[in-house]
Amino acid sequence: MAAAYTARMLVSLVSAAPRHSGGSPLLNLAILVVVAAVAWPLLARLRRSTSEKRRQRWRDEERASGVSTDEADRGGQSSE
């Protein structure tokens, strides 16, 4: 019942939306370029800081456990 109501509501909202003529393709391209120019550096900074925090957490966990990642990868066997 609720799904049918939601479907009818969505159809009525879509039909009530104003029709767009499409606008200028150059304007749309300019908007895309501006959004990308703002979002790209922000996302790169977010990825970098997240990666640094993750690596730091891994180092802290290694120190706490006393086993290095290399040792764990070798199954606890030392190569020496």
mmJSON file of the N, C-alpha and C atoms, coordinates in Angstrom:
{"data_MODEL":{"atom_site":{
"group_PDB":["ATOM","ATOM","ATOM","ATOM","ATOM","ATOM","ATOM","ATOM","ATOM","ATOM","ATOM","ATOM","ATOM","ATOM","ATOM","ATOM","ATOM","ATOM","ATOM","ATOM","ATOM","ATOM","ATOM","ATOM","ATOM","ATOM","ATOM","ATOM","ATOM","ATOM","ATOM","ATOM","ATOM","ATOM","ATOM","ATOM","ATOM","ATOM","ATOM","ATOM","ATOM","ATOM","ATOM","ATOM","ATOM","ATOM","ATOM","ATOM","ATOM","ATOM","ATOM","ATOM","ATOM","ATOM","ATOM","ATOM","ATOM","ATOM","ATOM","ATOM","ATOM","ATOM","ATOM","ATOM","ATOM","ATOM","ATOM","ATOM","ATOM","ATOM","ATOM","ATOM","ATOM","ATOM","ATOM","ATOM","ATOM","ATOM","ATOM","ATOM","ATOM","ATOM","ATOM","ATOM","ATOM","ATOM","ATOM","ATOM","ATOM","ATOM","ATOM","ATOM","ATOM","ATOM","ATOM","ATOM","ATOM","ATOM","ATOM","ATOM","ATOM","ATOM","ATOM","ATOM","ATOM","ATOM","ATOM","ATOM","ATOM","ATOM","ATOM","ATOM","ATOM","ATOM","ATOM","ATOM","ATOM","ATOM","ATOM","ATOM","ATOM","ATOM","ATOM","ATOM","ATOM","ATOM","ATOM","ATOM","ATOM","ATOM","ATOM","ATOM","ATOM","ATOM","ATOM","ATOM","ATOM","ATOM","ATOM","ATOM","ATOM","ATOM","ATOM","ATOM","ATOM","ATOM","ATOM","ATOM","ATOM","ATOM","ATOM","ATOM","ATOM","ATOM","ATOM","ATOM","ATOM","ATOM","ATOM","ATOM","ATOM","ATOM","ATOM","ATOM","ATOM","ATOM","ATOM","ATOM","ATOM","ATOM","ATOM","ATOM","ATOM","ATOM","ATOM","ATOM","ATOM","ATOM","ATOM","ATOM","ATOM","ATOM","ATOM","ATOM","ATOM","ATOM","ATOM","ATOM","ATOM","ATOM","ATOM","ATOM","ATOM","ATOM","ATOM","ATOM","ATOM","ATOM","ATOM","ATOM","ATOM","ATOM","ATOM","ATOM","ATOM","ATOM","ATOM","ATOM","ATOM","ATOM","ATOM","ATOM","ATOM","ATOM","ATOM","ATOM","ATOM","ATOM","ATOM","ATOM","ATOM","ATOM","ATOM","ATOM","ATOM","ATOM","ATOM","ATOM","ATOM","ATOM","ATOM","ATOM","ATOM","ATOM","ATOM","ATOM","ATOM","ATOM","ATOM","ATOM"],
"id":[1,2,3,4,5,6,7,8,9,10,11,12,13,14,15,16,17,18,19,20,21,22,23,24,25,26,27,28,29,30,31,32,33,34,35,36,37,38,39,40,41,42,43,44,45,46,47,48,49,50,51,52,53,54,55,56,57,58,59,60,61,62,63,64,65,66,67,68,69,70,71,72,73,74,75,76,77,78,79,80,81,82,83,84,85,86,87,88,89,90,91,92,93,94,95,96,97,98,99,100,101,102,103,104,105,106,107,108,109,110,111,112,113,114,115,116,117,118,119,120,121,122,123,124,125,126,127,128,129,130,131,132,133,134,135,136,137,138,139,140,141,142,143,144,145,146,147,148,149,150,151,152,153,154,155,156,157,158,159,160,161,162,163,164,165,166,167,168,169,170,171,172,173,174,175,176,177,178,179,180,181,182,183,184,185,186,187,188,189,190,191,192,193,194,195,196,197,198,199,200,201,202,203,204,205,206,207,208,209,210,211,212,213,214,215,216,217,218,219,220,221,222,223,224,225,226,227,228,229,230,231,232,233,234,235,236,237,238,239,240],
"type_symbol":["N","C","C","N","C","C","N","C","C","N","C","C","N","C","C","N","C","C","N","C","C","N","C","C","N","C","C","N","C","C","N","C","C","N","C","C","N","C","C","N","C","C","N","C","C","N","C","C","N","C","C","N","C","C","N","C","C","N","C","C","N","C","C","N","C","C","N","C","C","N","C","C","N","C","C","N","C","C","N","C","C","N","C","C","N","C","C","N","C","C","N","C","C","N","C","C","N","C","C","N","C","C","N","C","C","N","C","C","N","C","C","N","C","C","N","C","C","N","C","C","N","C","C","N","C","C","N","C","C","N","C","C","N","C","C","N","C","C","N","C","C","N","C","C","N","C","C","N","C","C","N","C","C","N","C","C","N","C","C","N","C","C","N","C","C","N","C","C","N","C","C","N","C","C","N","C","C","N","C","C","N","C","C","N","C","C","N","C","C","N","C","C","N","C","C","N","C","C","N","C","C","N","C","C","N","C","C","N","C","C","N","C","C","N","C","C","N","C","C","N","C","C","N","C","C","N","C","C","N","C","C","N","C","C","N","C","C","N","C","C"],
"label_atom_id":["N","CA","C","N","CA","C","N","CA","C","N","CA","C","N","CA","C","N","CA","C","N","CA","C","N","CA","C","N","CA","C","N","CA","C","N","CA","C","N","CA","C","N","CA","C","N","CA","C","N","CA","C","N","CA","C","N","CA","C","N","CA","C","N","CA","C","N","CA","C","N","CA","C","N","CA","C","N","CA","C","N","CA","C","N","CA","C","N","CA","C","N","CA","C","N","CA","C","N","CA","C","N","CA","C","N","CA","C","N","CA","C","N","CA","C","N","CA","C","N","CA","C","N","CA","C","N","CA","C","N","CA","C","N","CA","C","N","CA","C","N","CA","C","N","CA","C","N","CA","C","N","CA","C","N","CA","C","N","CA","C","N","CA","C","N","CA","C","N","CA","C","N","CA","C","N","CA","C","N","CA","C","N","CA","C","N","CA","C","N","CA","C","N","CA","C","N","CA","C","N","CA","C","N","CA","C","N","CA","C","N","CA","C","N","CA","C","N","CA","C","N","CA","C","N","CA","C","N","CA","C","N","CA","C","N","CA","C","N","CA","C","N","CA","C","N","CA","C","N","CA","C","N","CA","C","N","CA","C","N","CA","C","N","CA","C","N","CA","C","N","CA","C","N","CA","C","N","CA","C"],
"label_alt_id":[null,null,null,null,null,null,null,null,null,null,null,null,null,null,null,null,null,null,null,null,null,null,null,null,null,null,null,null,null,null,null,null,null,null,null,null,null,null,null,null,null,null,null,null,null,null,null,null,null,null,null,null,null,null,null,null,null,null,null,null,null,null,null,null,null,null,null,null,null,null,null,null,null,null,null,null,null,null,null,null,null,null,null,null,null,null,null,null,null,null,null,null,null,null,null,null,null,null,null,null,null,null,null,null,null,null,null,null,null,null,null,null,null,null,null,null,null,null,null,null,null,null,null,null,null,null,null,null,null,null,null,null,null,null,null,null,null,null,null,null,null,null,null,null,null,null,null,null,null,null,null,null,null,null,null,null,null,null,null,null,null,null,null,null,null,null,null,null,null,null,null,null,null,null,null,null,null,null,null,null,null,null,null,null,null,null,null,null,null,null,null,null,null,null,null,null,null,null,null,null,null,null,null,null,null,null,null,null,null,null,null,null,null,null,null,null,null,null,null,null,null,null,null,null,null,null,null,null,null,null,null,null,null,null,null,null,null,null,null,null],
"label_comp_id":["MET","MET","MET","ALA","ALA","ALA","ALA","ALA","ALA","ALA","ALA","ALA","TYR","TYR","TYR","THR","THR","THR","ALA","ALA","ALA","ARG","ARG","ARG","MET","MET","MET","LEU","LEU","LEU","VAL","VAL","VAL","SER","SER","SER","LEU","LEU","LEU","VAL","VAL","VAL","SER","SER","SER","ALA","ALA","ALA","ALA","ALA","ALA","PRO","PRO","PRO","ARG","ARG","ARG","HIS","HIS","HIS","SER","SER","SER","GLY","GLY","GLY","GLY","GLY","GLY","SER","SER","SER","PRO","PRO","PRO","LEU","LEU","LEU","LEU","LEU","LEU","ASN","ASN","ASN","LEU","LEU","LEU","ALA","ALA","ALA","ILE","ILE","ILE","LEU","LEU","LEU","VAL","VAL","VAL","VAL","VAL","VAL","VAL","VAL","VAL","ALA","ALA","ALA","ALA","ALA","ALA","VAL","VAL","VAL","ALA","ALA","ALA","TRP","TRP","TRP","PRO","PRO","PRO","LEU","LEU","LEU","LEU","LEU","LEU","ALA","ALA","ALA","ARG","ARG","ARG","LEU","LEU","LEU","ARG","ARG","ARG","ARG","ARG","ARG","SER","SER","SER","THR","THR","THR","SER","SER","SER","GLU","GLU","GLU","LYS","LYS","LYS","ARG","ARG","ARG","ARG","ARG","ARG","GLN","GLN","GLN","ARG","ARG","ARG","TRP","TRP","TRP","ARG","ARG","ARG","ASP","ASP","ASP","GLU","GLU","GLU","GLU","GLU","GLU","ARG","ARG","ARG","ALA","ALA","ALA","SER","SER","SER","GLY","GLY","GLY","VAL","VAL","VAL","SER","SER","SER","THR","THR","THR","ASP","ASP","ASP","GLU","GLU","GLU","ALA","ALA","ALA","ASP","ASP","ASP","ARG","ARG","ARG","GLY","GLY","GLY","GLY","GLY","GLY","GLN","GLN","GLN","SER","SER","SER","SER","SER","SER","GLU","GLU","GLU"],
"label_asym_id":["A","A","A","A","A","A","A","A","A","A","A","A","A","A","A","A","A","A","A","A","A","A","A","A","A","A","A","A","A","A","A","A","A","A","A","A","A","A","A","A","A","A","A","A","A","A","A","A","A","A","A","A","A","A","A","A","A","A","A","A","A","A","A","A","A","A","A","A","A","A","A","A","A","A","A","A","A","A","A","A","A","A","A","A","A","A","A","A","A","A","A","A","A","A","A","A","A","A","A","A","A","A","A","A","A","A","A","A","A","A","A","A","A","A","A","A","A","A","A","A","A","A","A","A","A","A","A","A","A","A","A","A","A","A","A","A","A","A","A","A","A","A","A","A","A","A","A","A","A","A","A","A","A","A","A","A","A","A","A","A","A","A","A","A","A","A","A","A","A","A","A","A","A","A","A","A","A","A","A","A","A","A","A","A","A","A","A","A","A","A","A","A","A","A","A","A","A","A","A","A","A","A","A","A","A","A","A","A","A","A","A","A","A","A","A","A","A","A","A","A","A","A","A","A","A","A","A","A","A","A","A","A","A","A","A","A","A","A","A","A"],
"label_entity_id":["1","1","1","1","1","1","1","1","1","1","1","1","1","1","1","1","1","1","1","1","1","1","1","1","1","1","1","1","1","1","1","1","1","1","1","1","1","1","1","1","1","1","1","1","1","1","1","1","1","1","1","1","1","1","1","1","1","1","1","1","1","1","1","1","1","1","1","1","1","1","1","1","1","1","1","1","1","1","1","1","1","1","1","1","1","1","1","1","1","1","1","1","1","1","1","1","1","1","1","1","1","1","1","1","1","1","1","1","1","1","1","1","1","1","1","1","1","1","1","1","1","1","1","1","1","1","1","1","1","1","1","1","1","1","1","1","1","1","1","1","1","1","1","1","1","1","1","1","1","1","1","1","1","1","1","1","1","1","1","1","1","1","1","1","1","1","1","1","1","1","1","1","1","1","1","1","1","1","1","1","1","1","1","1","1","1","1","1","1","1","1","1","1","1","1","1","1","1","1","1","1","1","1","1","1","1","1","1","1","1","1","1","1","1","1","1","1","1","1","1","1","1","1","1","1","1","1","1","1","1","1","1","1","1","1","1","1","1","1","1"],
"label_seq_id":[1,1,1,2,2,2,3,3,3,4,4,4,5,5,5,6,6,6,7,7,7,8,8,8,9,9,9,10,10,10,11,11,11,12,12,12,13,13,13,14,14,14,15,15,15,16,16,16,17,17,17,18,18,18,19,19,19,20,20,20,21,21,21,22,22,22,23,23,23,24,24,24,25,25,25,26,26,26,27,27,27,28,28,28,29,29,29,30,30,30,31,31,31,32,32,32,33,33,33,34,34,34,35,35,35,36,36,36,37,37,37,38,38,38,39,39,39,40,40,40,41,41,41,42,42,42,43,43,43,44,44,44,45,45,45,46,46,46,47,47,47,48,48,48,49,49,49,50,50,50,51,51,51,52,52,52,53,53,53,54,54,54,55,55,55,56,56,56,57,57,57,58,58,58,59,59,59,60,60,60,61,61,61,62,62,62,63,63,63,64,64,64,65,65,65,66,66,66,67,67,67,68,68,68,69,69,69,70,70,70,71,71,71,72,72,72,73,73,73,74,74,74,75,75,75,76,76,76,77,77,77,78,78,78,79,79,79,80,80,80],
"pdbx_PDB_ins_code":[null,null,null,null,null,null,null,null,null,null,null,null,null,null,null,null,null,null,null,null,null,null,null,null,null,null,null,null,null,null,null,null,null,null,null,null,null,null,null,null,null,null,null,null,null,null,null,null,null,null,null,null,null,null,null,null,null,null,null,null,null,null,null,null,null,null,null,null,null,null,null,null,null,null,null,null,null,null,null,null,null,null,null,null,null,null,null,null,null,null,null,null,null,null,null,null,null,null,null,null,null,null,null,null,null,null,null,null,null,null,null,null,null,null,null,null,null,null,null,null,null,null,null,null,null,null,null,null,null,null,null,null,null,null,null,null,null,null,null,null,null,null,null,null,null,null,null,null,null,null,null,null,null,null,null,null,null,null,null,null,null,null,null,null,null,null,null,null,null,null,null,null,null,null,null,null,null,null,null,null,null,null,null,null,null,null,null,null,null,null,null,null,null,null,null,null,null,null,null,null,null,null,null,null,null,null,null,null,null,null,null,null,null,null,null,null,null,null,null,null,null,null,null,null,null,null,null,null,null,null,null,null,null,null,null,null,null,null,null,null],
"Cartn_x":[0.829,0.0,0.873,1.868,2.736,3.579,3.986,4.795,3.995,2.721,1.869,1.674,1.47,1.312,2.582,3.734,5.015,5.212,4.882,5.022,4.136,2.872,1.968,2.489,3.05,3.576,4.768,5.656,6.817,6.399,5.408,4.919,4.339,3.583,2.987,4.052,5.1,6.184,6.942,7.198,7.922,7.094,5.813,4.965,4.787,4.902,4.742,6.034,7.146,8.432,8.448,9.089,9.154,10.022,9.649,10.412,11.597,12.742,13.932,14.177,14.64,14.928,16.286,17.03,18.325,19.476,19.302,20.361,21.494,22.484,23.64,24.604,25.063,26.043,27.347,27.708,28.931,28.772,27.58,27.318,27.397,26.801,26.86,28.301,29.078,30.49,31.261,30.977,31.648,31.311,30.056,29.659,30.398,30.481,31.191,32.662,33.297,34.71,34.909,34.03,34.149,33.967,32.959,32.729,33.933,34.465,35.636,36.85,37.029,38.172,38.109,36.917,36.76,36.83,36.129,36.004,37.288,38.02,39.209,40.257,40.677,41.666,41.14,39.858,39.293,39.288,38.905,38.893,40.315,41.263,42.655,43.19,42.879,43.316,42.669,41.393,40.691,41.296,41.581,42.197,43.573,44.357,45.708,45.668,44.811,44.761,44.216,43.238,42.701,43.763,44.523,45.582,46.662,47.045,48.057,47.574,46.318,45.767,45.703,45.337,45.267,46.658,47.654,49.02,49.535,49.225,49.641,48.973,47.689,46.979,47.599,47.965,48.601,49.944,50.734,52.02,51.814,50.83,50.54,50.104,49.284,48.837,50.005,50.933,52.109,52.978,53.179,53.984,53.332,52.018,51.302,51.34,51.293,51.277,52.69,53.67,55.051,55.401,54.514,54.767,54.685,55.709,55.68,54.829,54.366,53.546,54.336,55.63,56.452,56.532,56.683,56.733,55.412,54.337,53.014,52.773,53.254,53.103,53.89,55.019,55.843,55.372,54.311,53.801,54.543,55.131,55.838,57.258,57.721,59.084,60.024,61.123,62.134,63.003,63.41,64.252,65.709,66.055,67.448,67.896],
"Cartn_y":[-1.187,0.0,1.251,1.277,2.449,2.599,1.468,1.526,2.107,1.742,2.27,3.778,4.192,5.623,6.386,5.818,6.458,6.554,5.496,5.51,6.582,6.663,7.704,9.099,9.283,10.584,10.966,10.011,10.305,10.677,9.967,10.282,11.683,12.049,13.385,14.464,14.174,15.153,15.341,14.254,14.345,15.102,14.831,15.509,16.988,17.358,18.753,19.552,18.865,19.553,20.383,21.545,22.373,21.701,21.919,21.36,22.277,21.686,22.467,22.388,23.496,23.518,22.887,22.54,21.91,22.845,24.114,25.071,24.972,25.746,25.77,24.654,23.882,22.836,23.422,24.614,25.246,25.641,26.093,26.434,25.177,24.097,22.839,22.348,22.502,22.112,22.984,24.285,25.19,24.838,24.503,24.097,22.836,21.873,20.631,20.888,21.773,22.097,22.756,23.668,24.353,23.36,22.503,21.511,20.586,20.126,19.245,19.964,21.24,21.996,22.196,22.236,22.384,21.024,20.032,18.736,17.917,17.967,17.123,17.355,18.598,18.811,18.44,18.707,18.351,16.843,16.101,14.648,14.098,14.699,14.249,14.469,15.617,15.9,14.93,14.634,13.691,12.291,11.841,10.522,10.468,11.519,11.559,11.513,12.327,12.358,11.046,10.456,9.172,8.094,8.099,7.112,7.267,8.505,8.742,8.28,8.573,8.139,6.622,5.968,4.508,3.904,4.438,3.925,4.139,5.287,5.552,4.575,4.306,3.346,1.957,1.564,0.259,0.197,1.296,1.318,1.189,1.912,1.839,0.435,-0.201,-1.565,-2.545,-2.338,-3.206,-3.069,-1.819,-1.603,-2.26,-2.15,-2.712,-4.24,-4.833,-6.291,-6.876,-6.096,-6.574,-7.384,-7.471,-8.223,-7.25,-7.268,-6.388,-7.011,-6.182,-6.67,-7.649,-7.388,-8.294,-9.667,-9.692,-10.967,-11.695,-10.974,-11.589,-12.149,-11.435,-11.91,-13.179,-13.33,-14.532,-15.661,-15.465,-16.49,-16.539,-15.426,-15.361,-15.891,-16.29,-16.814,-15.679,-15.662,-14.649,-15.11,-14.195,-14.558,-14.609,-14.307,-14.292,-15.602],
"Cartn_z":[0.0,0.0,0.0,0.897,0.982,-0.279,-0.88,-2.096,-3.252,-3.341,-4.408,-4.23,-2.986,-2.713,-3.091,-2.709,-3.024,-4.524,-5.246,-6.703,-7.325,-6.869,-7.398,-7.078,-5.881,-5.478,-6.353,-6.613,-7.457,-8.867,-9.421,-10.761,-10.788,-9.762,-9.74,-9.58,-8.812,-8.659,-9.961,-10.663,-11.933,-12.955,-13.011,-13.994,-13.65,-12.387,-11.975,-12.135,-12.351,-12.479,-13.761,-13.701,-14.906,-15.974,-17.204,-18.328,-18.62,-18.795,-19.127,-20.617,-21.162,-22.597,-22.894,-21.856,-22.083,-21.78,-21.984,-21.713,-22.719,-22.501,-23.393,-23.014,-24.005,-23.696,-23.135,-23.561,-23.052,-21.589,-21.218,-19.824,-18.961,-19.43,-18.692,-18.555,-19.596,-19.549,-18.563,-18.562,-17.631,-16.187,-15.925,-14.574,-14.166,-15.073,-14.795,-14.489,-15.249,-15.037,-13.676,-13.301,-12.012,-10.861,-10.973,-9.923,-9.802,-10.928,-10.898,-10.32,-10.657,-10.158,-8.644,-8.091,-6.645,-5.957,-6.511,-5.852,-5.916,-7.01,-7.184,-6.089,-5.83,-4.764,-3.376,-3.13,-1.832,-1.629,-2.654,-2.546,-2.428,-3.144,-3.049,-1.639,-1.045,0.318,1.305,1.114,1.978,1.872,0.643,0.461,1.103,0.942,1.504,3.025,3.631,5.094,5.648,4.977,5.417,5.328,4.257,4.082,5.149,5.437,6.468,7.835,8.145,9.443,9.529,8.44,8.431,8.624,7.919,8.071,9.483,10.065,11.443,12.398,12.203,13.049,12.92,11.692,11.484,12.205,12.121,12.833,14.335,14.862,16.3,16.703,15.877,16.179,16.126,15.177,15.083,16.329,16.76,17.968,19.177,19.276,20.411,20.404,19.214,19.139,19.164,18.804,18.788,17.552,16.584,15.355,14.189,13.357,12.199,11.106,10.196,9.098,8.246,8.032,7.237,7.894,9.209,9.92,9.797,9.93,9.852,8.447,7.42,6.048,5.802,6.488,6.319,7.227,7.95,8.834,10.141,10.544,11.822,11.765,10.581,10.451,10.111,10.767,10.508,9.349,8.482,7.337,7.712,8.953,9.364,9.909],
"occupancy":[1.0,1.0,1.0,1.0,1.0,1.0,1.0,1.0,1.0,1.0,1.0,1.0,1.0,1.0,1.0,1.0,1.0,1.0,1.0,1.0,1.0,1.0,1.0,1.0,1.0,1.0,1.0,1.0,1.0,1.0,1.0,1.0,1.0,1.0,1.0,1.0,1.0,1.0,1.0,1.0,1.0,1.0,1.0,1.0,1.0,1.0,1.0,1.0,1.0,1.0,1.0,1.0,1.0,1.0,1.0,1.0,1.0,1.0,1.0,1.0,1.0,1.0,1.0,1.0,1.0,1.0,1.0,1.0,1.0,1.0,1.0,1.0,1.0,1.0,1.0,1.0,1.0,1.0,1.0,1.0,1.0,1.0,1.0,1.0,1.0,1.0,1.0,1.0,1.0,1.0,1.0,1.0,1.0,1.0,1.0,1.0,1.0,1.0,1.0,1.0,1.0,1.0,1.0,1.0,1.0,1.0,1.0,1.0,1.0,1.0,1.0,1.0,1.0,1.0,1.0,1.0,1.0,1.0,1.0,1.0,1.0,1.0,1.0,1.0,1.0,1.0,1.0,1.0,1.0,1.0,1.0,1.0,1.0,1.0,1.0,1.0,1.0,1.0,1.0,1.0,1.0,1.0,1.0,1.0,1.0,1.0,1.0,1.0,1.0,1.0,1.0,1.0,1.0,1.0,1.0,1.0,1.0,1.0,1.0,1.0,1.0,1.0,1.0,1.0,1.0,1.0,1.0,1.0,1.0,1.0,1.0,1.0,1.0,1.0,1.0,1.0,1.0,1.0,1.0,1.0,1.0,1.0,1.0,1.0,1.0,1.0,1.0,1.0,1.0,1.0,1.0,1.0,1.0,1.0,1.0,1.0,1.0,1.0,1.0,1.0,1.0,1.0,1.0,1.0,1.0,1.0,1.0,1.0,1.0,1.0,1.0,1.0,1.0,1.0,1.0,1.0,1.0,1.0,1.0,1.0,1.0,1.0,1.0,1.0,1.0,1.0,1.0,1.0,1.0,1.0,1.0,1.0,1.0,1.0,1.0,1.0,1.0,1.0,1.0,1.0],
"B_iso_or_equiv":[0.0,0.0,0.0,0.0,0.0,0.0,0.0,0.0,0.0,0.0,0.0,0.0,0.0,0.0,0.0,0.0,0.0,0.0,0.0,0.0,0.0,0.0,0.0,0.0,0.0,0.0,0.0,0.0,0.0,0.0,0.0,0.0,0.0,0.0,0.0,0.0,0.0,0.0,0.0,0.0,0.0,0.0,0.0,0.0,0.0,0.0,0.0,0.0,0.0,0.0,0.0,0.0,0.0,0.0,0.0,0.0,0.0,0.0,0.0,0.0,0.0,0.0,0.0,0.0,0.0,0.0,0.0,0.0,0.0,0.0,0.0,0.0,0.0,0.0,0.0,0.0,0.0,0.0,0.0,0.0,0.0,0.0,0.0,0.0,0.0,0.0,0.0,0.0,0.0,0.0,0.0,0.0,0.0,0.0,0.0,0.0,0.0,0.0,0.0,0.0,0.0,0.0,0.0,0.0,0.0,0.0,0.0,0.0,0.0,0.0,0.0,0.0,0.0,0.0,0.0,0.0,0.0,0.0,0.0,0.0,0.0,0.0,0.0,0.0,0.0,0.0,0.0,0.0,0.0,0.0,0.0,0.0,0.0,0.0,0.0,0.0,0.0,0.0,0.0,0.0,0.0,0.0,0.0,0.0,0.0,0.0,0.0,0.0,0.0,0.0,0.0,0.0,0.0,0.0,0.0,0.0,0.0,0.0,0.0,0.0,0.0,0.0,0.0,0.0,0.0,0.0,0.0,0.0,0.0,0.0,0.0,0.0,0.0,0.0,0.0,0.0,0.0,0.0,0.0,0.0,0.0,0.0,0.0,0.0,0.0,0.0,0.0,0.0,0.0,0.0,0.0,0.0,0.0,0.0,0.0,0.0,0.0,0.0,0.0,0.0,0.0,0.0,0.0,0.0,0.0,0.0,0.0,0.0,0.0,0.0,0.0,0.0,0.0,0.0,0.0,0.0,0.0,0.0,0.0,0.0,0.0,0.0,0.0,0.0,0.0,0.0,0.0,0.0,0.0,0.0,0.0,0.0,0.0,0.0,0.0,0.0,0.0,0.0,0.0,0.0],
"pdbx_formal_charge":[null,null,null,null,null,null,null,null,null,null,null,null,null,null,null,null,null,null,null,null,null,null,null,null,null,null,null,null,null,null,null,null,null,null,null,null,null,null,null,null,null,null,null,null,null,null,null,null,null,null,null,null,null,null,null,null,null,null,null,null,null,null,null,null,null,null,null,null,null,null,null,null,null,null,null,null,null,null,null,null,null,null,null,null,null,null,null,null,null,null,null,null,null,null,null,null,null,null,null,null,null,null,null,null,null,null,null,null,null,null,null,null,null,null,null,null,null,null,null,null,null,null,null,null,null,null,null,null,null,null,null,null,null,null,null,null,null,null,null,null,null,null,null,null,null,null,null,null,null,null,null,null,null,null,null,null,null,null,null,null,null,null,null,null,null,null,null,null,null,null,null,null,null,null,null,null,null,null,null,null,null,null,null,null,null,null,null,null,null,null,null,null,null,null,null,null,null,null,null,null,null,null,null,null,null,null,null,null,null,null,null,null,null,null,null,null,null,null,null,null,null,null,null,null,null,null,null,null,null,null,null,null,null,null,null,null,null,null,null,null],
"auth_seq_id":[1,1,1,2,2,2,3,3,3,4,4,4,5,5,5,6,6,6,7,7,7,8,8,8,9,9,9,10,10,10,11,11,11,12,12,12,13,13,13,14,14,14,15,15,15,16,16,16,17,17,17,18,18,18,19,19,19,20,20,20,21,21,21,22,22,22,23,23,23,24,24,24,25,25,25,26,26,26,27,27,27,28,28,28,29,29,29,30,30,30,31,31,31,32,32,32,33,33,33,34,34,34,35,35,35,36,36,36,37,37,37,38,38,38,39,39,39,40,40,40,41,41,41,42,42,42,43,43,43,44,44,44,45,45,45,46,46,46,47,47,47,48,48,48,49,49,49,50,50,50,51,51,51,52,52,52,53,53,53,54,54,54,55,55,55,56,56,56,57,57,57,58,58,58,59,59,59,60,60,60,61,61,61,62,62,62,63,63,63,64,64,64,65,65,65,66,66,66,67,67,67,68,68,68,69,69,69,70,70,70,71,71,71,72,72,72,73,73,73,74,74,74,75,75,75,76,76,76,77,77,77,78,78,78,79,79,79,80,80,80],
"auth_comp_id":["MET","MET","MET","ALA","ALA","ALA","ALA","ALA","ALA","ALA","ALA","ALA","TYR","TYR","TYR","THR","THR","THR","ALA","ALA","ALA","ARG","ARG","ARG","MET","MET","MET","LEU","LEU","LEU","VAL","VAL","VAL","SER","SER","SER","LEU","LEU","LEU","VAL","VAL","VAL","SER","SER","SER","ALA","ALA","ALA","ALA","ALA","ALA","PRO","PRO","PRO","ARG","ARG","ARG","HIS","HIS","HIS","SER","SER","SER","GLY","GLY","GLY","GLY","GLY","GLY","SER","SER","SER","PRO","PRO","PRO","LEU","LEU","LEU","LEU","LEU","LEU","ASN","ASN","ASN","LEU","LEU","LEU","ALA","ALA","ALA","ILE","ILE","ILE","LEU","LEU","LEU","VAL","VAL","VAL","VAL","VAL","VAL","VAL","VAL","VAL","ALA","ALA","ALA","ALA","ALA","ALA","VAL","VAL","VAL","ALA","ALA","ALA","TRP","TRP","TRP","PRO","PRO","PRO","LEU","LEU","LEU","LEU","LEU","LEU","ALA","ALA","ALA","ARG","ARG","ARG","LEU","LEU","LEU","ARG","ARG","ARG","ARG","ARG","ARG","SER","SER","SER","THR","THR","THR","SER","SER","SER","GLU","GLU","GLU","LYS","LYS","LYS","ARG","ARG","ARG","ARG","ARG","ARG","GLN","GLN","GLN","ARG","ARG","ARG","TRP","TRP","TRP","ARG","ARG","ARG","ASP","ASP","ASP","GLU","GLU","GLU","GLU","GLU","GLU","ARG","ARG","ARG","ALA","ALA","ALA","SER","SER","SER","GLY","GLY","GLY","VAL","VAL","VAL","SER","SER","SER","THR","THR","THR","ASP","ASP","ASP","GLU","GLU","GLU","ALA","ALA","ALA","ASP","ASP","ASP","ARG","ARG","ARG","GLY","GLY","GLY","GLY","GLY","GLY","GLN","GLN","GLN","SER","SER","SER","SER","SER","SER","GLU","GLU","GLU"],
"auth_asym_id":["A","A","A","A","A","A","A","A","A","A","A","A","A","A","A","A","A","A","A","A","A","A","A","A","A","A","A","A","A","A","A","A","A","A","A","A","A","A","A","A","A","A","A","A","A","A","A","A","A","A","A","A","A","A","A","A","A","A","A","A","A","A","A","A","A","A","A","A","A","A","A","A","A","A","A","A","A","A","A","A","A","A","A","A","A","A","A","A","A","A","A","A","A","A","A","A","A","A","A","A","A","A","A","A","A","A","A","A","A","A","A","A","A","A","A","A","A","A","A","A","A","A","A","A","A","A","A","A","A","A","A","A","A","A","A","A","A","A","A","A","A","A","A","A","A","A","A","A","A","A","A","A","A","A","A","A","A","A","A","A","A","A","A","A","A","A","A","A","A","A","A","A","A","A","A","A","A","A","A","A","A","A","A","A","A","A","A","A","A","A","A","A","A","A","A","A","A","A","A","A","A","A","A","A","A","A","A","A","A","A","A","A","A","A","A","A","A","A","A","A","A","A","A","A","A","A","A","A","A","A","A","A","A","A","A","A","A","A","A","A"],
"auth_atom_id":["N","CA","C","N","CA","C","N","CA","C","N","CA","C","N","CA","C","N","CA","C","N","CA","C","N","CA","C","N","CA","C","N","CA","C","N","CA","C","N","CA","C","N","CA","C","N","CA","C","N","CA","C","N","CA","C","N","CA","C","N","CA","C","N","CA","C","N","CA","C","N","CA","C","N","CA","C","N","CA","C","N","CA","C","N","CA","C","N","CA","C","N","CA","C","N","CA","C","N","CA","C","N","CA","C","N","CA","C","N","CA","C","N","CA","C","N","CA","C","N","CA","C","N","CA","C","N","CA","C","N","CA","C","N","CA","C","N","CA","C","N","CA","C","N","CA","C","N","CA","C","N","CA","C","N","CA","C","N","CA","C","N","CA","C","N","CA","C","N","CA","C","N","CA","C","N","CA","C","N","CA","C","N","CA","C","N","CA","C","N","CA","C","N","CA","C","N","CA","C","N","CA","C","N","CA","C","N","CA","C","N","CA","C","N","CA","C","N","CA","C","N","CA","C","N","CA","C","N","CA","C","N","CA","C","N","CA","C","N","CA","C","N","CA","C","N","CA","C","N","CA","C","N","CA","C","N","CA","C","N","CA","C","N","CA","C","N","CA","C","N","CA","C","N","CA","C","N","CA","C"],
"pdbx_PDB_model_num":[1,1,1,1,1,1,1,1,1,1,1,1,1,1,1,1,1,1,1,1,1,1,1,1,1,1,1,1,1,1,1,1,1,1,1,1,1,1,1,1,1,1,1,1,1,1,1,1,1,1,1,1,1,1,1,1,1,1,1,1,1,1,1,1,1,1,1,1,1,1,1,1,1,1,1,1,1,1,1,1,1,1,1,1,1,1,1,1,1,1,1,1,1,1,1,1,1,1,1,1,1,1,1,1,1,1,1,1,1,1,1,1,1,1,1,1,1,1,1,1,1,1,1,1,1,1,1,1,1,1,1,1,1,1,1,1,1,1,1,1,1,1,1,1,1,1,1,1,1,1,1,1,1,1,1,1,1,1,1,1,1,1,1,1,1,1,1,1,1,1,1,1,1,1,1,1,1,1,1,1,1,1,1,1,1,1,1,1,1,1,1,1,1,1,1,1,1,1,1,1,1,1,1,1,1,1,1,1,1,1,1,1,1,1,1,1,1,1,1,1,1,1,1,1,1,1,1,1,1,1,1,1,1,1,1,1,1,1,1,1]
}}}
